Amino acid sequence: MDRASYQWKREYAHRTAVERVNSRLDVSFGLELHTIRGLKKMQLRCGLALIVMLAMALGRIRQRQPERMRRLVGS
């Protein structure tokens, strides 16, 4: 796949978005330095963190503040 193609740019944009979510999970939700033991417990914590992120985004959209839906802090 040519790096100058539209398909490459679209795929790279998806990858960048996923990396942002992974970074937020690591840094903001404390999953980088954790003491969790067991795959099921870790999956539960990751799932809950993703649900919180989606709920906060939905709340901002319902408050008619879509420009702030990616922020974790602030009222």
N, C-alpha and C positions, 0 to 999 in steps of 0.2 A: 504494500500500500504506500503510495507516494505521500510524503509529509506535507506537500503543498495542496493536497486534494481537500475537498469539502468533507469527505467521509473521515479523513484523518482528524480534521479540526473538530468535527462533531464527537468522535470517539474520545479525543483528548479532553474535550470539555466535560464529558461524562466522568472520565477518570479524575479530573480535577475536583469535581463536585464530590465524588466519593472520598477522595483524600481529605477534603475539608470536614466531612462528617466524621471520618476516622480521627482526625486531629481533635475535633471537639470532644469526642468520646474520651480520648486519652487525657487531654489537658483539663477540660472543664468538668468532666464527670469523674475524674480520678481513676480511670481504668488503666493508666500506664503503670502507676506504682500502686499495686493492690496486694491484698493478703488473702484473696479469695482462693479457695481450694475446691477443685471439681468443675468439670465442664458444664454441668447443668446449672450450677450456681452462677457461673460466669455468663452463660447464655441468658439467664434470668435478669441479671444486672444490666447487661447490654440492651436487652429488650425493653426493660423499664426506662433506661436512659433515652432510647429512641422514641418511646411513647411520650416521654416528657417533652422532648424536642418538638415532636409533631403537635402535641397539645398546646404548647406555647405559641407555635406558629398559627394554629387555628384560632386561638384566642385573640391574637393580634389582628388577624383577618376579620374576625367578628367585631372587633373594636374599630374597624375601618382604619387600621394602621398597617397596611400591607408592606410599606417600606421598612417597618421595624420587625417583621416576622422572623428574621434570622438572628435577632439579638437575644441573648440569654438573660441579660440584666436590664434594669430600667423599668419604670412603670409606664 
